[in-house]
């Protein structure tokens, strides 16, 4: 079924190309008396860099140092995050993006392409590709995109400069990171729609001997204004081991005043493992988070993230756990530079965290400072 959708989308693009070419030719003939509109910038280059230091108050002795979330799995160490460069070339109808990242953060983001047994062992320059895609817009209300792009699922993104907290949520860590395939984006007034077909979550290359399955991805968005935006997201299909995986996601962004806003994210993941010719009973993990955003000054902001993550079936956390995590992050900004001190407290319903003496505990506190620059 998904392969049929994939082929249908390809045919739709071809027909759109033909129609758009005819429209363009007619428009040029009919509008020779008018001067052409100014062309958009041909090439834009942006980038960023980030680094951090994290101290765990339990002083664990072994990695991953009480961190079950992405990118900050260290204790009492200064660490480089990621350096990025993003090249974007635009014409009136075509957009090409090459978004590259270098460092441990980029490597973790592209885990599926470099680290057996989960990945293909490709490594090298391939793991530096965060996004690489080409988009074509035959009309203002529709755009087709093919390549690799960051996921539409969730509130947070891989780039540190684009997040209000430096450490990541459990939902970001355990959800999809990227998709490789073909998608179509449509807009109608305040409403947006996206549908596409991609490789299984996070895989740019299907490992040899794995199942060559496809995911269906979709999104509905509604923006009444810049102060209220809603996103309903979905990704689902069979992974490279032929297991069934479906994730449903909701994101809200609101700005209540000039200095105060609220973000929210809720997600549910349901999976069924293949056992022989049948599928095991479904297992579920889910989470919800609220982001309280305060910006009393242009150079200063505060963000409080309150997250609840439930994995009682042990899909993502060995033995299973329910976790409530509170993260308070301050942001001090000077031009493109942001200094981010952050305090985090994680509470679980069982002893999943380690203490210095080797015993376990239900609670873990940490403090980090991060430096982020973007241009």
C-alpha positions, 0 to 999 in steps of 0.5 A: 500500500505504501509503495503504491502511495509512493509511486502515485506521489511521484506521478503527481509531481511529474504531472505538476511539472508539466502543468507548471511549465505550461503555466510559466510559458503562458505567463511569460508571453502574456506579461512581457510588458511588465518588469520582472519581480526582484529575484530572491537571494540565490544563496544563504549560509547560516550556522551554529556552534554549541558546547556545555559542561554538566555536573550530576549531583549523584556523581555516578561513576559509569556512563551514561551518567544518569542521563536517559535523554539525548546529547548530555550524557556526561558528568563533570566534563566539558563537552563539544556539542555540534558545529553546523553549516546550512546552505540554502539555494532558492529560485522562484519555485525550487529550494535546495537545502544542505544542512550539515552538522559535525560533532557528538550531537550530530553523530547521535542524531544520525545514529542509524547510519554509523553504528552497528548493530543499529546502523549500517556502519556507513560513518564518514561524511554521511553522518554529518548530513542532518538534512539534504533535500530539494523542494519544488513548488508548482504553485503557491499552495503546494510544495513537493520535497524529496530527500532527508529532513528533520522530523515533524514530530515533537516540540524540540529540534536537534539544533541547540540554538532553536531550543529554549532548554539545552538538555532534551526531553524524553519525548524528543530522545525516544521519538523519530529524529529524521525522515528520508523519502518524499512528501507533499505540503499543502496550504489553504488559508490558516490550514496546512496539510502534509503527507508523505512516504519515507524509509523507516524512522531515522534510516537514510540507508536500509541495512543489508538484510533488513526489511525494506519497509516504508512509513506513512507520515502526516501532519495537520497544522492550524495557525490562527495568528503568530500567537497561536499554532497547532500541529497534529502529527503522525508517523507509522508503519513497519520498521527494519525488523518488520515490527509495527510502530505508530506514533501520534503527536500534538504540539501547541504554541501560544503567546499570551502577552508580549513577554509570556508564552506557553508551549505544549507537547503530547505524544503516544507511541504504540508498537508490536514486535514480530514473533515468527509469523505473528505479532506480539501484544502491543506495548506503549510509551507516552509523554506530555510536557508544558513549556512556560516561556518568559522573556522580560528583556530582549537579552534575558529569558527563562524557560521552565519545562515540566515533562511526564514520561511513562514507559511502564512496558520497558520499550525505551528504559530497561525495566520500565519507569514513569519519570517526572522531569523539571528543567529550568533554563535561563538564557542570556543573549548578546547578538548571536551568542546565548549563555544558558545555565540550567538546573534539572531534576528527574524523579522516577517511580523506581531506582533507575539512577546511580549514586557514587557508591554504586547504589540506586536512587529514584531521583537525579539532579544535575546542573549544566552551563551551555554556550551557543552561537548562531549566525 
